[in-house]
Each structure stands twice: as C-alpha cells, then as structure tokens.
Amino acid sequence: MLKIQNLSKTYPNGTQALKNVSFDVKDGEFLVVIGLSGSGKSTLLRCINRLIEPTEGKIFWDDVDITAAPPAELRRIRRKIGMVFQQFNLVKRSSVMTNVLSGRLGYVNPWTSLLGIWAQEDKQRALQALDRVGIADKAYSRADALSGGQQQRVGIARALMQDPKLILADEPVASLDPVLSHSILQYLEGLNKEGITVICSLHFLDLVHRYATRVVALKDGVKVFEGSAKEIDRAKFKEIYGEEAQEVRAASL
C-alpha cells in the first residue's frame, strides 16, 4: 500500500503546489488524479518517486518511508516504480530499442550501459515489452520517426522494463486524440489487471469514468475529493473545475 501523509510542496518562487494532501492507494488500484492545469497533479506524482522533493509530509510504500530514503535505497525503490510522461521523455535521436533498454538502468552497471553494452537477456526483454504494446517492428527505428501514440507506447514499454509494482502516468494522453487516448489507457488498464498499481492524472471525465477504480481531485494544491468516479456529479464537478468548466463536462461525457 502507498500512503501519502500531509504532503506539501512549495517551490523556491513561493508557489505552493501541494497543501497538506493525504490519501492511501491500495495495491492493484487504478487511481486517477484529476484537476485543472496547475492544480498540483504533476507535482504529486513526481513527489511519489522523489523526482521532486516534497517540502513537508511523508510517503510510505509497503511501510518504507520514501521521503527519508538515502540515495542507494531510493535507487532500489525507483526500480519498481515506472514513470510514463505526458511528452514521452524519449531520446528522440536514439532508437526505440535504446529508449526501452534505458528502463533497466536501475538494474545494470551504469558504465556498460553508457557504452551501449546490454545483456542479451535485457535485449530480449525489451523486444517482449515492445511486442506487448504492439510495436516490436519499430524496435530499430529512431524514436522521432514514430507517431505520438507510438512514442507513448515506447514509454510504456520502457516502464515495463523495470518490472514495476507501481506505474505513475503523468497525463499520458494529454497530447493524443481520443482514439489513441483509449488505446494507451487500455494498455495501462491491462497492466493494472495483471496486478500493477497505476496512478494516472487525467483531464477528461469520460476517461475517468471508463478507467478509474478510484479518484482523487486536486484544486489549487488541496485535495477536494476522494471517492469513486460515479460520485462526481454536477455539483462536485463544479467544485473541482469551477463554474466556467460546466460546458466542458457536457462535451466530455
């Protein structure tokens, strides 16, 4: 279980991105975090694996305090936490295979990986991960030759290389059209059904209702809702997104 306890984050410029946020995530959940841009969703996800250091609060995963973990222990923790990014975060001029293999960096000698030397077992694992997301035929293409949806599938395959217990997906479909959005989320849903916990930030309520087992909503860094997607009625939507977003709700449902 993941436990977020009184988490706050204030950036050096004074922006308070998170304010005393607390909630638990059970193993095997598909938790969706919703809220307007700037509500703290990305900061929350990046605090969980300490890509961003929280200002206050604690994060426990299987009773281990992530926020207090020294560098060597944090490296071991991150091995089991895959990350999928909104803008894919690929090395565009490198091959798809190289990008996917980078998911094994927490397990291998960093010097050999810098030289591009990988065990045959890791290469086979990478091909299997690409096959799972349907683009094994693109393994030796440059990453920037792929479409947006294909690049995001590379990102998922890279996360799979970590053999993760938890996947953090930071608005993974924000730059994709509706058909590709469902395609990417179906891959994440499939992994979730295999027992991988998924925490995913999303904007559109049709996607939330389709994929979330539970929802946390943020507004101005404050948790304003926690419960099932079905509980987000018109009044709750207005509370989360504001008066001006009512028409967006109708379009997205």
C-alpha positions as CSV (number, residue, x, y, z in Angstrom):
1,M,0.0,0.0,0.0
2,L,1.1,3.6,-0.8
3,K,0.3,6.2,1.9
4,I,0.5,9.9,1.3
5,Q,0.5,11.8,4.6
6,N,0.2,15.5,4.9
7,L,2.2,16.2,1.7
8,S,3.1,19.8,0.9
9,K,5.3,21.3,-1.8
10,T,6.4,24.9,-2.0
11,Y,8.7,25.8,-4.9
12,P,11.5,28.3,-4.5
13,N,9.5,31.1,-6.2
14,G,6.9,30.7,-3.4
15,T,4.3,28.7,-5.4
16,Q,2.6,26.3,-3.1
17,A,1.8,23.4,-5.4
18,L,0.5,20.9,-2.7
19,K,-1.1,21.7,0.6
20,N,-1.4,19.0,3.2
21,V,-2.5,16.3,0.9
22,S,-3.3,12.8,2.4
23,F,-4.7,9.6,0.9
24,D,-3.9,5.9,0.6
25,V,-3.6,3.8,-2.6
26,K,-4.3,0.1,-2.2
27,D,-2.3,-2.5,-4.2
28,G,-3.9,-3.1,-7.5
29,E,-5.9,0.1,-7.8
30,F,-6.2,2.2,-10.9
31,L,-6.3,5.6,-9.1
32,V,-6.9,8.7,-11.3
33,V,-5.9,12.1,-10.1
34,I,-8.0,15.0,-11.7
35,G,-7.9,18.7,-11.6
36,L,-7.2,21.8,-13.7
37,S,-3.8,22.5,-15.0
38,G,-1.7,23.9,-12.1
39,S,-3.8,22.1,-9.5
40,G,-0.7,20.0,-8.4
41,K,-1.3,16.7,-10.2
42,S,2.2,16.5,-11.8
43,T,3.9,17.7,-8.6
44,L,2.1,15.0,-6.6
45,L,3.1,12.2,-9.0
46,R,6.7,13.4,-9.1
47,C,6.9,13.6,-5.3
48,I,5.9,10.0,-5.0
49,N,9.2,8.8,-6.6
50,R,11.1,12.0,-5.5
51,L,11.7,13.4,-8.9
52,I,10.5,16.4,-6.9
53,E,11.4,16.7,-3.2
54,P,8.4,17.4,-1.0
55,T,8.6,20.3,1.4
56,E,6.7,18.6,4.2
57,G,4.9,15.3,4.8
58,K,5.6,11.6,4.3
59,I,5.2,9.0,1.6
60,F,5.2,5.3,2.7
61,W,5.2,2.4,0.3
62,D,4.9,-1.0,1.9
63,D,5.9,0.6,5.2
64,V,9.1,2.1,3.8
65,D,9.4,5.9,4.1
66,I,10.3,7.0,0.6
67,T,10.8,10.6,1.7
68,A,13.6,9.6,4.1
69,A,15.3,7.0,1.9
70,P,19.0,7.7,1.3
71,P,20.3,7.6,-2.4
72,A,21.1,3.9,-2.5
73,E,17.8,2.9,-1.1
74,L,15.9,5.3,-3.3
75,R,17.5,3.8,-6.3
76,R,16.2,0.4,-5.3
77,I,12.7,1.8,-4.7
78,R,12.6,3.5,-8.1
79,R,13.4,0.2,-9.8
80,K,9.8,-0.8,-9.0
81,I,8.2,2.5,-9.9
82,G,7.7,3.0,-13.6
83,M,7.0,6.5,-15.0
84,V,5.1,7.4,-18.1
85,F,5.3,11.1,-19.1
86,Q,3.0,13.4,-21.0
87,Q,5.6,14.4,-23.5
88,F,7.0,10.9,-23.7
89,N,10.5,11.9,-22.4
90,L,12.3,9.8,-25.1
91,V,15.8,10.4,-26.5
92,K,14.4,11.3,-29.9
93,R,17.6,10.6,-32.0
94,S,18.1,7.2,-30.4
95,S,16.5,4.0,-31.5
96,V,13.3,2.7,-29.9
97,M,15.3,-0.2,-28.6
98,T,17.8,2.1,-26.8
99,N,15.0,4.0,-25.2
100,V,13.3,0.9,-23.9
101,L,16.5,-0.6,-22.6
102,S,17.0,2.6,-20.5
103,G,14.3,1.2,-18.3
104,R,16.8,-1.3,-17.0
105,L,19.3,1.4,-15.8
106,G,18.4,0.8,-12.2
107,Y,19.5,-2.9,-12.5
108,V,22.7,-2.7,-14.5
109,N,26.2,-1.4,-14.3
110,P,26.0,2.3,-15.4
111,W,29.3,2.2,-17.2
112,T,28.4,-0.7,-19.5
113,S,25.0,1.0,-20.3
114,L,26.8,4.2,-21.2
115,L,28.8,2.2,-23.7
116,G,25.6,0.7,-25.1
117,I,26.5,-2.8,-23.8
118,W,23.4,-4.7,-22.8
119,A,22.9,-8.4,-21.9
120,Q,21.1,-10.5,-24.4
121,E,18.5,-11.2,-21.8
122,D,17.8,-7.5,-21.5
123,K,17.5,-7.1,-25.3
124,Q,15.1,-10.0,-25.4
125,R,13.1,-8.4,-22.5
126,A,12.9,-5.2,-24.5
127,L,11.6,-6.9,-27.6
128,Q,9.0,-8.6,-25.5
129,A,7.9,-5.3,-23.9
130,L,7.6,-3.7,-27.4
131,D,5.6,-6.7,-28.6
132,R,3.2,-6.3,-25.6
133,V,2.4,-2.7,-26.8
134,G,2.2,-3.7,-30.5
135,I,5.3,-2.1,-31.9
136,A,8.0,-4.7,-31.9
137,D,8.5,-4.0,-35.6
138,K,9.7,-0.4,-34.7
139,A,12.5,-1.6,-32.4
140,Y,15.3,-0.3,-34.6
141,S,13.5,2.9,-35.8
142,R,14.5,6.3,-34.5
143,A,12.1,7.4,-31.8
144,D,11.4,10.7,-33.6
145,A,10.2,8.7,-36.6
146,L,7.2,7.4,-34.6
147,S,3.8,9.0,-34.2
148,G,2.7,10.4,-30.8
149,G,0.7,7.3,-29.9
150,Q,3.6,5.0,-30.9
151,Q,6.1,7.1,-28.8
152,Q,3.8,6.8,-25.8
153,R,3.8,3.1,-26.2
154,V,7.6,3.2,-26.2
155,G,7.3,5.0,-22.9
156,I,5.1,2.2,-21.5
157,A,7.5,-0.5,-22.8
158,R,10.3,1.4,-21.1
159,A,8.4,1.4,-17.8
160,L,7.7,-2.4,-18.2
161,M,11.5,-3.0,-18.3
162,Q,11.6,-2.1,-14.6
163,D,9.3,-5.0,-13.7
164,P,7.3,-2.4,-11.8
165,K,4.8,-2.8,-9.0
166,L,3.6,0.7,-9.5
167,I,3.3,2.9,-12.6
168,L,2.9,6.7,-12.3
169,A,1.4,8.1,-15.5
170,D,1.6,11.9,-15.7
171,E,-1.2,13.0,-18.1
172,P,-0.1,10.2,-20.6
173,V,-2.8,11.0,-23.2
174,A,-3.0,14.8,-23.0
175,S,-1.3,15.3,-26.4
176,L,-3.2,12.4,-28.1
177,D,-6.5,12.3,-29.9
178,P,-9.5,10.4,-28.3
179,V,-8.9,7.1,-30.2
180,L,-5.2,7.0,-29.3
181,S,-6.1,8.0,-25.7
182,H,-8.2,5.0,-25.2
183,S,-5.5,2.8,-26.8
184,I,-2.9,4.0,-24.4
185,L,-5.2,3.7,-21.4
186,Q,-6.2,0.2,-22.4
187,Y,-2.5,-0.8,-22.2
188,L,-2.3,0.7,-18.7
189,E,-5.6,-1.0,-17.8
190,G,-4.3,-4.3,-18.9
191,L,-1.2,-4.0,-16.8
192,N,-3.4,-3.0,-13.8
193,K,-5.4,-6.1,-14.3
194,E,-2.2,-8.1,-14.0
195,G,-1.7,-6.6,-10.5
196,I,0.4,-3.5,-11.2
197,T,-0.9,-0.4,-9.3
198,V,-1.5,2.6,-11.6
199,I,-1.7,6.2,-10.5
200,C,-2.7,8.3,-13.5
201,S,-3.5,12.0,-13.9
202,L,-6.2,12.8,-16.5
203,H,-8.3,15.8,-17.6
204,F,-11.4,14.3,-19.2
205,L,-14.2,12.7,-17.2
206,D,-15.2,10.3,-19.9
207,L,-11.8,8.7,-19.4
208,V,-12.0,8.9,-15.7
209,H,-15.4,7.1,-15.6
210,R,-14.1,4.4,-18.0
211,Y,-10.8,3.5,-16.3
212,A,-10.6,4.7,-12.7
213,T,-11.3,2.4,-9.8
214,R,-11.0,5.4,-7.5
215,V,-10.5,9.2,-8.0
216,V,-8.6,11.9,-6.1
217,A,-9.3,15.5,-7.1
218,L,-7.0,18.5,-6.5
219,K,-7.8,22.2,-6.7
220,D,-5.1,24.8,-6.1
221,G,-2.9,22.1,-4.4
222,V,-5.7,21.0,-2.0
223,K,-7.5,17.6,-2.1
224,V,-11.1,18.4,-2.6
225,F,-12.5,15.0,-3.4
226,E,-11.7,11.3,-2.9
227,G,-14.0,8.5,-3.9
228,S,-15.5,6.7,-7.0
229,A,-15.8,8.3,-10.4
230,K,-19.6,7.8,-10.2
231,E,-19.7,10.1,-7.2
232,I,-18.6,13.1,-9.3
233,D,-21.9,14.7,-10.0
234,R,-22.6,18.1,-11.5
235,A,-22.1,19.9,-8.2
236,K,-18.9,18.1,-7.4
237,F,-17.6,18.8,-10.9
238,K,-18.3,22.5,-10.4
239,E,-16.4,22.4,-7.1
240,I,-13.3,20.7,-8.7
241,Y,-13.2,22.6,-12.0
242,G,-15.1,25.8,-11.4
243,E,-18.1,27.4,-13.0
244,E,-16.5,28.1,-16.4
245,A,-15.9,24.3,-16.9
246,Q,-19.5,23.2,-17.0
247,E,-19.7,23.2,-20.8
248,V,-16.5,21.2,-21.0
249,R,-18.1,18.5,-18.8
250,A,-21.1,18.1,-21.2
251,A,-18.7,17.8,-24.1
252,S,-16.6,15.2,-22.4
253,L,-19.3,12.9,-21.2
